[in-house]
Amino acid sequence: MKITVWNENRHEQTNPVVADIYPEGIHRAISAFLKEDGHDVRTVTLDEPEHGLTDEMLAETDVLVWWGHKAHDEVKDEIAEKVKQCVLDGMGLVVLHSGHFSKPFTKLMGTGCNLKWREADEKERLWVVDPTHPITEGLQQYIELEKEEMYGEHFDIPTPDELIFISWFEGGEVFRSGATFKRGRGKIFYFRPGHETYPTYHHKDIQKVIKNGIKWAANNNTPQPTRGNHQLIEYLSK
């Protein structure tokens, strides 16, 4: 599988706490554990020409993984629209943490995607609410993170096609932390954990979910629909 990991790569350059946790960037931390499964993984970042998302790169991508936070507005509208169209055409998309506010995700959702949030070093417990789903393969009934940023309801997204994880936080909030959507021929998996000042992407169960989510989101050469005016397939008898 050909996977592209996109990261705005800004916190790692300016925040020593983030640089200490992810010395080569969040994108390379994610790509490292994906490569363990033998995938062809490439990383691209915001400040590259076309944000690294050239037509050639996208055409060769089976699944795009997206991490962004403070620089959503710097993503060019035409690049976000191009990513959206690639998803509609069949590319898989895995959106992580604060990527809920990214331009490609909000365009595909058609809503504001807003939520509550708080940074207070809270314990997070991600409960599996659909144990039949392939994204939960290899997990126990919940994943516990010692410290994470809180995201709380209401999360302004369309009703998910499938709800896989619900998070509980020490402060009392809950959140729909793992949800899937289908748009056109493409599949989208949103997965909440991953605030930059915590070592979340070093957690083996979080890595497992992302790996499973990528596998689920891949197109697997599904049929290409034909639309518009169409010639007869069978002779119409009168």
N, C-alpha and C positions, 0 to 999 in steps of 0.2 A: 504494500500500500504506500502511496505517496502522500506524505503529510507535510503541511506547512504550518509552522507555529509563528504567529504574529504577536509582537509585543511592542508597546509604545516605547519602552526602555528609557524612561525618564527618571523614575524614582531611584534606580540603581546608580544613576550618574550624580545624584544630588544628595541622597540620604545615606549616611554611612551605616546605619542599622540595616537597611535593605541590601547594601553592597556586601555587608558581612554575611548575611544569610544566603544571598544569591550573587556570589562574586563574579560570575560570568553572565548574569542576567536571568530573569525569570524564564525567558524563552529557551535559553540553553539548559536550564535545570529541567524543564519539561521535555525538551528534545532528548536529553540524555536517557531518561527512563523509557521513552518511546523507542529509541534505538535498540534497547535491550531485547525487544520483541522482533527485531530484524526489519523494521520498517525503514523506508527511505524518507528521512526527515530533514527538512530545511527550515532555517529560521530567517525571518525578515523583521525589520523594525521601521518605526514611523519616519525616521529621518533619512531613509534611503530614497532614491528617486522613485516616484510613484508609490511611496511607502513600502517598497519592495514587492508590491502586488501588480506586477506587469501582466499583460495578457498572456505571455508565455508561461509565467509562474502559475497563474490561476488555471490555465488550460491543463497543466500537468499535476494539479492538486486534486486528490481524492477527497481529503478532509482538511479543512482549515480550522485551526485552533486560535482563538482570539483572546488576548489579555490587554486591557486598557483601563485607565483610571482618570488621570488628570488632564489628558490631552485629547479628549474625544473631539473637541471643536477643531483641532488641527488636521483631522482626517478630511481630505478633500471630498466634497459631495459626489463628484464623478467617480472617485475610487470606491466609495461606499455603495453607490448605485451599481457599479460593476460587480462587486462582491455579491450583492443581493441577486443580481441576474444569474450569476454562476450557481447560487443556491437553487434558484428556481429551475435551472437547467440540470440540476442533479448533484452538485457538489455538497458534501456534508459540512456542517458547521457546528463546532463545539465552542460555546461562549462561556468564559470563566469569570467568576466574581463580579467585579465592577464593569465588566464588559456588557452588563445589562443596559448601560447608558450609551453604548457604542452606536454609531450611525448605522452600520449594517443590521444590528439586532433590532433597533427601534423601527427601522424601515420595514423589516420583515414581520414585526409584531403589529405595527399599525397603532401602537399605544405609546404613552409616555414612559412606561417602564420604571416609574418612580417607586420609592419605598422609604421606610424608616431606617436609620443607621446610628450606630454608637460605637466608639472605640473605648473599651473599658476592660480589656484583657479577660473576657468572659469565656467560660467553658461553653462549648457547643456540642450538642449531641444530635447527629444526623440519623434520624430513624428511617429505615427502609419500609416504605408503605406499599410497595409492589414487589414482593419477593419472587414473583414469576418473571420479572423483566430481565433480559440478558445483561443490562448494565449493572445489575446487582450480583452478577456471578462471582463467587469466591468470597463474598462478604458475610459477616455475622448480622444480627438484627439491627445493629446501629454502629456508627463510627463516632468515636469521641475525640474531640480536639481540646487540648488543655486550655488554649487561649486562641480566640479569634475575634474579629470585628463582628458586631451584631448587625444583622439585617432583619427587619421586622415587617409584618404585614400592616397595611395592605400593599401588596406588590401589584402594580398596575400593568399586568400582562393579560392577553386573552386567556380564556380557560385552556389549560394545556391539553394536548391529545392524551398524554400520560403523565401522571404525577408519581415520581419514584422515591423522592426523599422529602421529608419535612424536618426542619431543624428546630430544636429547642435551645434557648439561651438562658444563662443564669439569671438575667434580669427579668425574665418572664415572657419574653416575646417568642413567637414561632414564625417560621418562614418556609415557603415552598422552595426548597433549595435544589431540587433536581426535577426538571420538567422537559418533556419533549414536544416538538411541534413538527408538522409537515407543511412545506410550502412548495407548490409545484412538484417537481421530481425530487426535491431536496429534503433532507432531514436535519433537524436542529436539536441539539442537546444543550440546555443551560444548566450549569453546575456552580453553586454559590461560593464555596470556600476558596480562600486564596488571597487574603489581604497581605500586602507586600511586606509588612513588618513582622510577620510570623512565618515559621518554617513549614507552612502547610503542604507545599509541594514536595517536601521530603518525606511526608507520611505515606507509608506503603499502601494503605487502603485508599487514600485519595488518589494516588497514582493508579491503582487498580480501576477505580471508577472512570478516570479519564481514558485509560486504555480501552475499557469496555465501551465507553461512550463513543470513542472514535470508531471502533469496530462496528457498532450499531449504526452510526451515521453514514458509513460508506455506502455508495450507490449500488455496488455489486452488479453493474451492467444490466440494470432493469430496463424494460422496454421504453422506447421513445414514442410518446403519443403523436398521432397525426391529427391536425386540427384544420379548420377552414373547409371550404368547398372540396368535396371528395368524390372521386369516380366510383362507380358501382364495383362491388366485389363479386356479387352474384347477379345473374341475369334476372330481371324482374319480369315474371310472367304476367300477362294481362287477362 
